Amino acid sequence: MAKICGGISESKVVDAEVQLLANSVKSEIEEKAEKKFDVFVVKVYKSQTVAGINHFFKIHVGGTNYIHAKVYEDLPCRGGKRTVSCIQTKSQDEELIYFD
């Protein structure tokens, strides 16, 4: 599949760096979900280059529950702040795709 300029990437390897990135905004995700998660494991990761980076995570949060989270990371020259744009409650079988 051809990469679309500005489009969301294919799935990328979920490594320790990706998990740390998600962990850095865990409390904000929990606040938006209005619950605390004992389990918080990134299963799928995608990104989108914009005027910064949109990070898309499929996160296992226990049992059969998953959260899809979109996190915006500003450019380093502007401080590189990370903000959770939105989350969605999903099932294990639902694909991680672009969402607002």
ZIBEL-V516651 format. One record per residue. N is the residue number from 1. PHI is phi in whole degrees, 0 to 359 (999 if undefined). Layout:
n: [N | N]
phi: [PHI | PHI]
This chain:
n: [1 | 2 | 3 | 4 | 5 | 6 | 7 | 8 | 9 | 10 | 11 | 12 | 13 | 14 | 15 | 16 | 17 | 18 | 19 | 20 | 21 | 22 | 23 | 24 | 25 | 26 | 27 | 28 | 29 | 30 | 31 | 32 | 33 | 34 | 35 | 36 | 37 | 38 | 39 | 40 | 41 | 42 | 43 | 44 | 45 | 46 | 47 | 48 | 49 | 50 | 51 | 52 | 53 | 54 | 55 | 56 | 57 | 58 | 59 | 60 | 61 | 62 | 63 | 64 | 65 | 66 | 67 | 68 | 69 | 70 | 71 | 72 | 73 | 74 | 75 | 76 | 77 | 78 | 79 | 80 | 81 | 82 | 83 | 84 | 85 | 86 | 87 | 88 | 89 | 90 | 91 | 92 | 93 | 94 | 95 | 96 | 97 | 98 | 99 | 100]
phi: [999 | 288 | 283 | 266 | 303 | 83 | 277 | 286 | 285 | 289 | 300 | 246 | 297 | 269 | 243 | 300 | 295 | 295 | 297 | 297 | 299 | 295 | 300 | 294 | 242 | 304 | 296 | 290 | 295 | 298 | 297 | 293 | 279 | 60 | 199 | 264 | 244 | 284 | 255 | 205 | 238 | 289 | 253 | 222 | 224 | 222 | 218 | 215 | 274 | 230 | 276 | 137 | 226 | 266 | 258 | 243 | 238 | 253 | 242 | 282 | 242 | 115 | 57 | 256 | 262 | 225 | 238 | 259 | 235 | 247 | 238 | 266 | 243 | 292 | 297 | 303 | 292 | 250 | 105 | 65 | 297 | 253 | 225 | 284 | 286 | 193 | 226 | 221 | 276 | 222 | 257 | 301 | 278 | 278 | 289 | 279 | 230 | 301 | 207 | 243]
